[in-house]
Amino acid sequence: MKLYLIKIGGSVCTAKQKNKAKVQRGIVKQICSELTNAGIGQTFNAIIVHGAGSFGHSLVKHHRVNDGVKTEKQLAAARKIQQSVYGLNKEIVALLREENIFAVGIKPHEICMQKNKRLISVNLAPIKKALQCGLVPVLYGDMVPDETLGLSVMSGDALMPWLAVKFKPTAAFYGTDVAGVYSADPIKNRKAKLIMHVTRANYLRLLKKATGSSAIDVTGGMRGKLEKLSEIPPGVLTIIFDARLKSNWRKLFAGTLEKCTVVQLYCAILI
């Protein structure tokens, strides 16, 4: 059975632009329905990673724990953030189950380790066991143990390439609130053009131009995403697309989605 790695961005599943800790239930429910229609658990399996969105980023910035946890006060704040993003995970898992997707939440702070804010190890056993049991593991951006900083922020985008290397999925799909990578911020600049392909020829130029998210994003927005995309292994088809549009999911799994960005840093097969 094919395995897909699916990222649902924090700007898609939460009210990130408004910096309110609120799940965009309508959009998430629609995505869950589309995954069911596409055959998740029947014709393919998946590992889902969702962003922390407004449940994590604003709290990290407010409590100033983006560079690690050094005091008792920061530790208490970090625990609060872990609780907040886990609450988001539980809501998303519940919505998946409402659409007959046998999802199970896995807490990254229990299986991941970082060093200086860089992911260095993941205990894959719980993920492997879930897949073996026909379940869909659902992970998320979190504050995880850090060998040098105590605890530090780990984004879902950092987790994606690690999982891609270890599980070698057929494809890695990045669902965002825009159609893909643009020549400029499409929210601020109407003349911004969609970049259909990210290749070795234009990668560094795009990385240099990339800006952070227009909402509070302590993990670097599109720039952070582009940096981590370079770690996706060869042979894994990687697509960035607008996850909010119902038709996009159907086209994505049918291989007919045109308005998106296909990442070809290692000559991955085109749609």
Residue pairs with C-beta under 8 A, 6 or more apart in sequence:
1 43
1 44
1 45
2 43
2 44
2 45
2 169
2 170
3 44
3 45
3 46
3 47
3 131
3 167
3 168
3 169
3 170
4 44
4 45
4 46
4 47
4 169
4 170
4 171
4 172
4 173
5 46
5 47
5 49
5 160
5 163
5 164
5 167
5 169
5 171
5 172
5 173
5 236
6 35
6 46
6 47
6 48
6 49
6 172
6 173
6 175
7 48
7 49
7 50
7 51
7 156
7 157
7 160
7 172
7 173
7 174
7 175
8 28
8 31
8 48
8 49
8 50
8 51
8 92
8 175
8 243
9 50
9 51
9 53
9 156
9 174
9 175
9 176
9 177
9 243
10 16
10 50
10 51
10 52
10 53
10 54
10 55
10 56
10 57
10 141
10 156
10 217
11 17
11 51
11 53
11 176
11 177
11 213
11 215
12 24
12 27
12 28
12 31
12 51
12 175
12 176
12 177
12 243
12 244
13 23
13 24
13 27
13 28
13 50
13 51
13 53
13 88
13 92
14 20
14 21
14 22
14 23
14 24
14 51
14 52
14 53
14 54
14 55
14 88
15 21
15 22
15 23
15 24
15 53
15 54
16 51
16 53
16 54
16 57
16 213
16 215
16 216
16 217
17 214
17 215
18 54
18 215
19 54
19 57
19 58
19 215
19 216
20 54
21 54
21 55
21 58
21 84
21 88
22 54
23 88
23 91
23 92
25 91
25 95
27 243
27 244
28 91
28 92
28 95
29 95
29 98
29 99
30 246
31 175
31 243
31 249
32 95
32 96
32 98
32 99
32 101
33 99
34 246
34 249
34 250
35 46
35 96
35 99
35 101
35 249
36 99
36 100
36 101
37 249
37 250
38 44
38 249
38 250
38 253
39 253
40 46
40 101
40 136
41 101
41 102
41 134
41 136
44 170
45 131
45 134
45 136
46 136
47 127
47 131
47 136
47 137
47 139
47 163
47 167
47 169
48 96
48 103
48 136
48 137
48 138
48 139
49 138
49 139
49 140
49 156
49 159
49 160
49 163
50 88
50 89
50 92
50 138
50 139
50 140
50 141
50 156
51 140
51 141
51 155
51 156
51 157
52 85
52 88
52 140
52 141
52 142
52 155
52 156
53 88
54 215
55 84
55 85
55 87
55 88
56 81
56 84
56 85
56 88
56 141
56 142
56 143
56 153
57 215
57 216
57 217
57 218
57 219
58 216
59 77
59 80
59 81
59 84
60 66
60 81
60 143
60 153
60 218
61 216
61 218
63 74
63 77
63 78
63 80
63 81
64 74
65 74
65 77
65 78
65 81
65 143
65 151
65 153
66 153
66 218
67 117
67 149
67 152
68 74
68 117
68 146
68 148
68 149
68 150
68 151
68 152
69 75
69 77
69 78
69 143
69 146
69 149
69 150
69 151
69 152
70 149
70 150
75 150
75 151
78 143
78 150
78 151
81 143
82 107
82 109
82 142
82 143
85 140
85 141
85 142
85 143
86 105
86 107
86 140
86 142
88 140
89 105
89 107
89 138
89 139
89 140
90 105
92 103
92 105
92 138
92 140
93 103
93 104
93 105
93 138
96 103
96 136
96 138
97 103
101 136
102 134
102 135
102 136
103 135
103 136
103 137
103 138
104 130
104 135
104 136
104 137
104 138
105 138
105 139
106 126
106 127
106 130
106 137
106 138
106 139
107 142
108 139
108 140
108 141
108 142
108 144
108 154
108 159
109 142
109 143
109 144
109 145
109 151
110 123
111 122
111 123
111 124
111 126
111 127
112 119
112 121
112 122
112 123
112 142
112 144
112 145
112 154
112 159
113 119
113 120
113 121
113 122
113 144
113 145
113 146
113 147
114 120
114 144
114 145
114 146
114 147
114 149
114 152
114 154
115 146
115 147
115 148
116 146
116 147
116 148
116 149
116 152
117 146
117 149
117 152
117 153
118 158
119 154
119 158
119 159
119 162
120 147
122 159
122 162
122 163
122 166
124 166
126 137
127 137
127 139
127 163
127 167
130 136
130 137
131 137
139 156
139 159
140 156
141 153
141 154
141 155
141 156
141 157
141 159
141 219
142 153
142 154
143 151
143 152
143 153
143 154
144 151
144 152
144 154
145 151
146 152
153 218
153 219
155 219
155 220
155 224
155 228
157 219
157 224
157 225
157 228
158 219
158 228
160 172
160 174
160 228
160 232
161 228
161 229
161 231
161 232
161 233
162 231
163 169
164 172
164 231
164 232
164 233
164 236
165 231
165 233
168 233
168 235
168 236
169 236
170 236
170 237
171 236
171 237
171 238
171 239
172 232
172 236
172 237
172 238
172 239
173 238
173 239
173 241
173 252
174 225
174 238
174 239
174 240
174 241
175 241
175 242
175 243
176 240
176 241
176 242
176 243
177 242
177 243
177 244
178 186
178 187
178 242
179 186
179 194
179 241
179 242
179 259
179 260
179 261
180 194
180 195
180 196
180 240
180 241
180 242
180 259
180 260
180 261
181 194
181 195
181 198
181 206
181 210
181 222
181 226
181 240
181 261
182 192
182 193
182 194
182 195
183 192
183 193
183 195
183 209
184 191
184 192
184 193
184 209
185 192
185 211
185 214
186 192
186 194
187 214
188 214
194 259
194 261
195 202
195 206
195 261
196 260
196 261
196 262
197 261
197 262
197 263
197 264
198 206
198 226
198 229
198 261
198 262
198 263
198 264
198 265
199 264
199 265
200 264
200 265
203 226
203 230
203 265
206 226
207 223
207 226
207 227
210 221
210 222
210 223
210 226
211 221
211 222
211 223
212 220
212 221
212 222
212 223
212 224
213 221
213 222
214 221
217 224
220 227
225 240
229 238
229 263
229 265
230 265
232 238
232 263
232 265
232 266
233 266
234 266
234 267
234 268
235 266
235 268
235 269
236 268
237 262
237 268
237 269
237 271
238 262
238 263
238 268
239 252
239 257
239 260
239 261
239 262
239 263
239 271
240 260
240 261
240 263
241 248
241 252
241 257
241 259
241 260
241 261
242 248
242 259
242 260
243 249
248 257
248 259
248 260
251 257
251 258
252 260
255 271
256 271
257 271
262 268
262 270
262 271
264 270
